[in-house]
Amino acid sequence: MNRRSKQLLIEPVRGSRKMSNFFWACILFSGSLGFFLVGISSYLGRNLIPLLSSQQILFVPQGIVMCFYGIAGLFISTYLWCTILCNVGSGYNKFDKKEGIVCLFRWGFPGRNRCISVQFSIRDIRAIKMEVKEGISPRRVIYMQIKGQQEIPLIRTEDNLTLREMEQKAAELARFLRVSIEGF
């Protein structure tokens, strides 16, 4: 939901609370828990998971390796769930013509530096750039080019936006800021 007037444009940015992250966190958690329980079952000599027989698995070396993979997967799954719960990467892009500044705000991990805020002068914006790479792992990003600095990613679009919608979004932003568009 964008808020827009003649002098102010605020674009929300989605963080890590995406369906794909929920899906992979659930898959990773259940798979690594399964590995860990089969490894423990081989150590105890009885089945902790009723559908899987661990009698044929020796604790040394297969059970130890399964426990290791299970613990490693549980740590990675915990990290992924923490990023989802804290909604890391969410925030907004605020373009204020009245004050002449651009403010990029993002949430990070909890702690002293959780709030990440960067401000630029609108006069320093050189152009809006689009990067589109199609294929197995498509990449669609809208960048803001600042004089004397690197390109700053503004919007990483998901698969739900078409190329035309992305072009319209970049054109709307360039029109609002009165800068050129590169990368079409």
C-alpha positions as CSV (number, residue, x, y, z in Angstrom):
1,M,0.0,0.0,0.0
2,N,1.8,3.1,-1.2
3,R,1.0,6.5,0.1
4,R,1.5,9.3,-2.4
5,S,0.9,13.0,-2.7
6,K,2.6,15.6,-4.8
7,Q,5.3,16.1,-2.3
8,L,5.6,12.7,-0.5
9,L,5.9,9.1,-1.7
10,I,6.1,6.2,0.9
11,E,6.7,2.7,-0.4
12,P,6.5,-0.2,2.1
13,V,9.2,-2.9,1.7
14,R,8.4,-6.5,2.5
15,G,10.8,-8.3,4.7
16,S,11.4,-12.0,5.4
17,R,7.7,-12.8,6.1
18,K,7.1,-14.4,2.7
19,M,5.3,-17.7,2.0
20,S,8.5,-19.2,0.5
21,N,10.4,-18.6,3.8
22,F,7.6,-20.1,5.8
23,F,7.6,-23.2,3.5
24,W,11.4,-23.7,3.7
25,A,11.5,-23.1,7.4
26,C,8.8,-25.8,7.9
27,I,10.5,-28.3,5.5
28,L,13.9,-27.7,7.1
29,F,12.6,-28.1,10.6
30,S,10.7,-31.3,10.0
31,G,13.5,-32.9,7.9
32,S,16.2,-32.1,10.4
33,L,14.0,-33.2,13.4
34,G,13.5,-36.5,11.5
35,F,17.3,-36.9,11.0
36,F,18.0,-36.1,14.7
37,L,15.3,-38.5,16.0
38,V,16.5,-41.4,13.7
39,G,20.0,-40.8,15.0
40,I,18.9,-40.9,18.6
41,S,16.7,-44.0,17.9
42,S,19.8,-45.8,16.6
43,Y,21.6,-44.9,19.8
44,L,18.7,-46.0,22.1
45,G,18.0,-49.1,20.1
46,R,14.2,-48.4,19.9
47,N,12.1,-46.5,17.4
48,L,11.1,-43.0,18.4
49,I,9.3,-42.5,15.1
50,P,6.8,-45.3,14.6
51,L,6.8,-45.4,10.8
52,L,10.6,-45.5,10.5
53,S,12.6,-48.5,11.6
54,S,16.0,-47.6,12.9
55,Q,17.1,-51.2,13.8
56,Q,19.2,-51.4,10.6
57,I,21.1,-48.2,11.4
58,L,24.2,-48.5,13.5
59,F,24.9,-45.6,15.8
60,V,28.6,-45.6,14.7
61,P,29.0,-44.1,12.1
62,Q,25.5,-43.6,10.5
63,G,23.6,-42.6,13.7
64,I,26.3,-40.0,14.6
65,V,26.2,-38.5,11.1
66,M,22.4,-38.3,11.2
67,C,22.4,-36.6,14.6
68,F,25.0,-34.1,13.3
69,Y,22.9,-33.3,10.2
70,G,19.8,-33.1,12.4
71,I,21.4,-30.7,14.9
72,A,22.9,-28.5,12.0
73,G,19.5,-28.4,10.3
74,L,17.7,-27.4,13.5
75,F,20.2,-24.5,14.0
76,I,19.6,-23.3,10.5
77,S,15.9,-23.7,10.9
78,T,16.0,-21.7,14.1
79,Y,17.9,-18.9,12.4
80,L,15.3,-18.9,9.6
81,W,12.4,-18.8,12.0
82,C,14.1,-15.9,13.9
83,T,14.4,-13.9,10.7
84,I,10.7,-14.5,10.0
85,L,9.5,-13.6,13.5
86,C,11.6,-10.4,13.6
87,N,10.6,-9.6,10.0
88,V,14.2,-8.7,9.1
89,G,14.4,-6.6,6.0
90,S,11.0,-5.0,6.2
91,G,10.6,-1.2,6.3
92,Y,9.8,1.6,3.9
93,N,11.3,4.0,1.3
94,K,10.3,7.6,1.9
95,F,10.8,10.2,-0.8
96,D,10.0,13.7,0.5
97,K,10.3,16.5,-2.1
98,K,9.3,19.2,0.5
99,E,12.3,18.5,2.7
100,G,14.4,17.3,-0.2
101,I,15.4,14.0,1.3
102,V,15.1,10.3,0.7
103,C,14.9,8.0,3.7
104,L,15.4,4.3,3.5
105,F,14.4,2.5,6.6
106,R,14.8,-1.3,7.4
107,W,14.4,-3.5,10.4
108,G,17.4,-5.7,11.3
109,F,17.9,-8.3,14.0
110,P,17.0,-7.3,17.6
111,G,19.7,-5.5,19.4
112,R,21.3,-2.1,19.6
113,N,21.4,-1.5,15.8
114,R,18.0,-2.9,14.9
115,C,16.8,0.2,13.2
116,I,18.7,0.8,9.9
117,S,18.0,4.3,8.5
118,V,19.9,5.9,5.6
119,Q,19.1,9.4,4.3
120,F,20.2,11.1,1.0
121,S,19.4,14.4,-0.7
122,I,17.0,14.1,-3.6
123,R,19.5,16.3,-5.6
124,D,22.1,13.5,-5.4
125,I,19.9,10.9,-7.1
126,R,21.3,10.4,-10.6
127,A,18.9,7.8,-12.0
128,I,16.6,4.8,-11.3
129,K,17.9,1.6,-12.7
130,M,16.2,-1.8,-13.4
131,E,18.0,-5.1,-13.4
132,V,16.1,-8.1,-14.9
133,K,17.6,-11.5,-15.1
134,E,15.3,-14.3,-16.1
135,G,15.9,-18.1,-15.9
136,I,15.8,-20.7,-13.1
137,S,16.6,-18.1,-10.4
138,P,15.0,-14.9,-11.7
139,R,16.3,-11.6,-10.3
140,R,14.3,-8.4,-10.6
141,V,15.6,-5.4,-8.7
142,I,15.0,-1.6,-8.9
143,Y,18.1,0.4,-7.9
144,M,18.6,4.1,-7.1
145,Q,21.9,5.5,-8.4
146,I,23.4,8.1,-6.2
147,K,26.2,10.5,-7.3
148,G,29.6,9.3,-6.2
149,Q,28.2,6.1,-4.5
150,Q,27.1,2.6,-5.3
151,E,23.7,1.7,-6.6
152,I,21.2,1.2,-3.7
153,P,18.6,-1.6,-4.1
154,L,15.2,-0.1,-3.4
155,I,12.8,-2.9,-4.4
156,R,13.4,-6.6,-4.9
157,T,10.3,-7.8,-6.6
158,E,8.9,-11.2,-6.1
159,D,7.6,-13.6,-8.7
160,N,4.1,-12.1,-8.3
161,L,5.0,-8.9,-10.2
162,T,5.1,-9.0,-13.9
163,L,7.8,-7.3,-15.9
164,R,5.3,-4.7,-17.0
165,E,4.2,-3.9,-13.4
166,M,7.9,-3.6,-12.5
167,E,8.5,-1.2,-15.3
168,Q,5.5,0.9,-14.3
169,K,6.8,1.0,-10.7
170,A,10.2,2.2,-11.8
171,A,8.7,4.7,-14.2
172,E,6.4,6.1,-11.5
173,L,9.3,6.5,-9.1
174,A,11.5,8.1,-11.8
175,R,8.6,10.5,-12.7
176,F,8.1,11.4,-9.1
177,L,11.8,12.1,-8.6
178,R,12.3,13.7,-12.1
179,V,15.3,11.5,-13.0
180,S,16.0,9.2,-15.9
181,I,15.5,5.4,-16.0
182,E,18.3,3.0,-17.0
183,G,18.2,-0.7,-17.8
184,F,15.1,-1.1,-19.8
